[in-house]
Amino acid sequence: MITSLIGLLIFCADIFAIVNIVRSSLPTGNKVLWCLLVFVLPVLGLIIWFAAGPRDGKGLRLN
């Protein structure tokens, strides 16, 4: 039960990250690389995206 909940939370966070990546102003090639990273390495990719992913000028996550 707990592992299913954790898996669902990771899945939702990955979808959120991918949506933010696609909506960002990055070039298409960079978007593809970020999405692949999050898709192939769901937990590690999410952590890397959160730390180094695209941000707006104020340092906030793009929405």
C-alpha positions as CSV (number, residue, x, y, z in Angstrom):
1,M,0.0,0.0,0.0
2,I,2.7,2.5,1.0
3,T,4.9,1.6,-2.0
4,S,1.9,2.2,-4.3
5,L,1.3,5.6,-2.8
6,I,5.0,6.5,-3.1
7,G,5.0,5.3,-6.8
8,L,1.9,7.4,-7.5
9,L,3.4,10.5,-5.9
10,I,6.6,10.1,-8.0
11,F,4.5,9.6,-11.1
12,C,2.5,12.8,-10.4
13,A,5.7,14.8,-9.7
14,D,7.2,13.5,-12.9
15,I,4.2,14.5,-14.9
16,F,4.3,18.0,-13.3
17,A,8.0,18.3,-14.2
18,I,7.4,17.2,-17.8
19,V,4.5,19.7,-18.2
20,N,6.7,22.5,-16.9
21,I,9.6,21.5,-19.2
22,V,7.3,21.4,-22.2
23,R,5.8,24.8,-21.3
24,S,9.2,26.4,-20.8
25,S,11.0,28.7,-23.2
26,L,13.9,26.3,-23.8
27,P,14.9,25.2,-27.3
28,T,13.2,22.0,-28.4
29,G,16.3,19.9,-28.2
30,N,16.8,20.9,-24.5
31,K,13.2,20.1,-23.8
32,V,13.6,16.6,-25.3
33,L,16.7,15.9,-23.2
34,W,15.1,17.1,-20.0
35,C,12.0,15.0,-20.7
36,L,14.0,12.0,-21.4
37,L,16.0,12.4,-18.2
38,V,12.9,12.7,-16.1
39,F,11.2,9.8,-18.0
40,V,14.2,7.4,-17.9
41,L,15.3,8.2,-14.4
42,P,12.1,9.1,-12.6
43,V,13.4,9.8,-9.1
44,L,16.9,11.0,-10.0
45,G,15.7,12.9,-13.0
46,L,13.1,14.7,-10.9
47,I,15.7,15.7,-8.3
48,I,18.1,17.0,-11.0
49,W,15.3,18.9,-12.7
50,F,14.2,20.4,-9.4
51,A,17.8,21.6,-8.7
52,A,18.9,22.7,-12.2
53,G,15.8,22.8,-14.4
54,P,14.4,25.8,-16.3
55,R,13.4,28.8,-14.2
56,D,12.1,32.2,-14.9
57,G,14.1,35.4,-14.2
58,K,13.1,35.5,-10.6
59,G,14.4,32.0,-9.8
60,L,10.9,30.5,-9.7
61,R,9.7,27.4,-11.5
62,L,8.1,28.1,-14.8
63,N,4.3,27.4,-15.0
